[in-house]
Amino acid sequence: MKKRGEFLVGVLASAGAVVFVTAAIAVVKRWVPVLSLGVLYIFAVLPVAVVWGLVLAVAVSIASMLAFNWFFLPPTHTFQLRDGANWAVLAVYLVTAVVVSALAARARRRAELAELREREARARAAAELEAESYRRSDTLKTALLHAVSHDLRSPLTAILAAASGLGNPDVRLVRADRDDLVETIRAEAERLNRIVGNLLDLSRLESGVAAPHQELWTADDLVLRALDELGPRGERIVAELDADAPPVQTDAAQIERALVNLLDNALKFSPPDSPVRVRVESRDHELLLHVHDAGPGVPEDDRETVFEPFRRGDGSVRGAGLGLAIARGFAEVNGARVWAENGGGGHFVLALPA
């Protein structure tokens, strides 16, 4: 039914095109020799060939020559010709129209074929993207299950053991032992809270709902927010601020999470008695926040893979392997960059557009 409707539209359009060109020739024949005007029917043949194909284009070619003969070649209003040479003119016009219509129809078919191939290529790309998305989703689910089964269980086990010790009436505890168990519960609860927060942050980044709410902030404010978030753990951090650094347009909460994760990573991999330095630098229209630690650093071959989710560095360090991935994720949604550099220990750089 749809093809039949398109064909009827093509027939009406073809008839209209012949009528339009015929009327145009009737207007301009006063100033131009009529025999030279037959070529104008090409403007009726060509669009029909491009849009509706060869069959209707050939029909328009024949109808055009008949109309030209009937209205303009003497004797008019008959299909007879007084001058035999006019038959040759009509034949040339008809052949020209048919050839042009065939070429236009071929170009149309080629365009349709190219469009079909492009649609197939887009469909294949979409299918591959969907398959990759499913693969990433399965990988993420597997990694999340691993994190839940191991990284969440470990602090929970420590909390339950310490709470059981505190609540057991048969166990006599001196004040120092009781304080140690309370500290264990507090520290493991904080660790558990960080893991859950990181899992939620990663879920938001993977689902694309971490839209930034950007405002104007100074580097000093961003660093101080991160230090406040770290709490007592931030006592080992030495901040080198720059009051002259330009402000940045960014989501302070998201950049705070990125910087906290970089600092937390540095604290984990540094010796417990060594400081971690955060340094502010303005360079090339960017505000750079450098995080230096005295740890083993990142091997050159691992400076990109270390930002992948659930990738741990030194196996002796506990953690779900999410901090650096989340730091890069929050940086990228704010138009910033994060990378690892070489130099005397761990060195990470968070670059914000100034």
N, C-alpha and C positions, 0 to 999 in steps of 0.2 A: 504493500500500500504506500509506503514511504517513497519507494523508487518511482512508482507511478505518478505520485504527486510532484516529485522533482522533474519528471519528464514533461508533464503538462506545463509546469512553470517554464521549462526550457523552450517549449513550443511557443508559448505566449511571448516570451522574451525575444525569441528569434523573429517572430512576426513583427513585433514592435521595432526591432533593430532595422529590419528592411524598410518599414514605413518611415522611420526617422531619417534614414539616409536618402530615401527617395524624395522626401520633402526638402531635405537640404540641397539636393541636386536641382530641384525645381526652382529654388530661390537663387542659386548662384549661376544658373545656365545663361542668364542674361549677360554676364560678363566673361564667361569662360566657355571655350568650345565644348559642346556637349560630349563629344567622343572621348575627351580626356577625363571626363568626370566619372566614368564607370568604375575607375579604380577606387573611388570613395567607398564602394560597398565592402572593401576590405575591413573598414571600421565596424561593419555589421558582422562580418564573418569571424574576425579575430576574437572578440570577447565571448562569443558563443562557443568557439572551439576551446577556449581556455577553461570556461566554466562548465560546459555540458558535453564536450567531447566531439569526436569526429563526425558522427552520424548527423547530428543537428547542424554542424558546421557545413557539411556538404549540401544538406537541404537548403540552408541559407544561401550558399553560393549559387545554386540553381535558381532559387526564387529571386535572388538579386539580378541575375542576368535576364530572367524573364521580365521582371519589373522594368529594368533599364530599356529593354526592347519595346515593351508595351507603351511606356510613357514618353520616351525620349528619341527613339530611332524611327525615322520616317519609313513607311507611313505609320504614324502613331496610332495607338489603341488597336493595333493588330500585331500578330506575331510574324508578319511578313516583313521582308527587308527589301527596300528599293535598291540599295547599293550592295552588291555582293561582297564588297570589302568589309562591310559591317559584320558579316558572319565571322571573319577572321578576328575582328576586334572582340566580339563576344566570346570567341573560343579562347583567346589569350586571357581575357578577364576571368573566364570560368576556370581555366587551368591555374591561373595565379591564385584565385580564391581557394581552390581545392588544395593546392600545395601549401599555402599559408595555414589553412585550417588543419592540415595533417601535421605540419611542424608544430603548431600551437598545441594540438592535442597530444603530440608526443612529449612536448615540454611539460604539459599538465600531468601526464602519466609519470614522468620522471620526478616531478615535484611531489606527487602523491606517494611514489615509492620511497623517496627520500624522507618524507614525513612519516611514513610507516616504519622505516628503519629507525628514525629518531625516536618514535614512540616505543618501539621494541627495546631500543637501547636504554631509554628512561625507565621502562618497566623492569629490565634486567638490573639496572642500577638500584632501583627502589627495592627489588627483591633481595639483592645482595646487602643493601643497607639494613633491611628488616632482619635478614639472617644474622648480620653482624650484631644488630641490636639484641636479638634473642641470645646470641652467643655471649655478649657482654652481660646481659641480664642473668643468664645461667651462671656465668663466672662470678658475678657479684653475689648471687644467692648462695653459691657454694662457699665463697669467702665469708659471707655474713654468718652462715651456719658454723663455720670453723671458729669465727670470732666469738659467737655466742657460746659454743661448746667449750672453748678453751680460755679465751681472754676474759670473758665474763665470769666463768666458773672459778677462776683462780682467786680474784678478790672476794668473791662470795664465800669460798671455802675458808679463806683467812678470817673473814669477818665472823663466820659461824663458829670457827674454832676459838677465836678470842672471846666471843660472847659466851660460849659454853664454859670457858675457863672462869670468866667473871661470875657466871651464874651458878656454878657448882658449889654447893655448900660443903662438900667433902674436901675441897681443895683450899688450903690455907695460903693466902697470898700476902706477901709483904707489900708495902706501899709502892716500892719501885716496880715490882712485877705487875701490880695492878695498873700503874701508870703506863707501863709498856704495852699492856693489852689494850688499854683505851686508845693509845696512840696508833696501835696497829689497826684498830677499827676505823679511826678517823682517816688514816692514810689510805687504807684500802677502799673506804667509801669514796674518797676523793678520786682515787684511781678509777673506780667503777663509774663515777659520774662523768669523768673525762671520756671514757670509752663509749658510754651511751651517747654523750654529746657528739662525739666524732662520728658515730654511726648515723645519727640523725642528720648531721651536716653533710655527710657523704650522700645520704639518700636524697636530700634537697638538691645537691649539685647534680647528681645523676639524673634526676627527674626534671631538671631545668626550671625549678621554681624559686631559685635563689636570686631573685631580681634585686639589684642594689638600689638603695635609697641614698643618693649621693648628696653630700653637703660639703661646705668648705671647712677643712681641718688643717691644723699645723702638725708638723712632724713631732714636736714635743708632746702635743696632746695625744697623738696616736701611741707613742711609746709609753707614756705614763698610764694610759688606759690598759695596755698590755701588762705592765708591771703590776697594776692593781689586781688584774685578773689572776696573775700567778700567785699572789699572796706571799706567804713565807718562803715559797720556793724562789721568789724573785730576789731574795737577799744576796744571792751570788752574782747577780747581773750588774754590770757596770755600764751605765748609759753615758754616751758622749753626744750631747745634743748640740744643735746649731740654731740659735735664735734667728739667724738671718736666712734660714732655708725658706723657700717659697711655700705657700699653702697649696693643698691639693684638693681637688673635687672628688670625693670618694665616699663610700659607705663605711663609716667608722667602725660599726659593729663587725662587719665582715673582714675588714683589714685587721682589726684587733684579733679576730680568730686566727687569721693567717700568721700574724706576728707572734701570737702566743704559741702556736704550734711550732714555729721555727725556734723560738726560745726554749720551749719544752724539749724539743729534739736535741738542742745543744746541751741542755742540762743533763739529759740522759746519758749522752755519750762523752761528757767531760768527766775527768777525775773529780771526786766529791770536794776536794780542797782547792780546785782551780776556778777562777771567775769566768763568766761568759760576758762578752762585750757586745753591746749594740751601738752602732755608730751611724750617725746621720750625715749624708753627703748630697749636695746638689750638683748635678752634672748633666749637660746636654738635654735640657728641658725635662729632666726627670729628677725625682726625689728618691735617693737610694737609701735603703735601710740595711746596713750590713750586720750580720750576726756571726760573731767569731767564737769558736770554742777551742779547747785544748785537747779534743778527742782525736781519734785516728784519721778523721777526714773521710772524704768520699773518693774511691778510686775513679779515675777518669772514665773508664768504661761504664760505670754505674751512675753517672751524673744525670742521666735522664730516667733510667728505670727506677731510681730511688724515689721518684715522685709518683709512681704507680701505686694504686691502692693495695694494701696488704703485703707490701714489700718491706721487709725488715733489713736493716743493715747488719750490724754485729749481732750474732745470735745470742750473745750473753745478755743483751738488753731486752727487757720485757716490753711488750706493747703490741697493739693490733696492726701496726704498720699503716696507719691512716693519716697521721699528722701532716706529713709533707704533701700527700695527695690533696688533702683539704686546703692546705695553704696555697697551693697552686690553683686549685679550683676557685677559691674566693678571690684570689688575685686576678685571674683571667676574666671573671664576670665584671670586674671593676676596671678593665682595660690595663691592668698592671702585669708585671712579669716576675717570675721567681726562678732562680737558677742556683746551681752550686758552683763554687770556684775553688781553685787550688790555693793552698797557702797555709802552712804551719798548723794544721788541724782542720776542723770543720769550718767552712766559710760559705754562708748562704746570703743571697742578695734578694731583697724585695724592692722592685723598681716601680714607683708610682708616677704617672704622667703629671708633670707640674703645670 
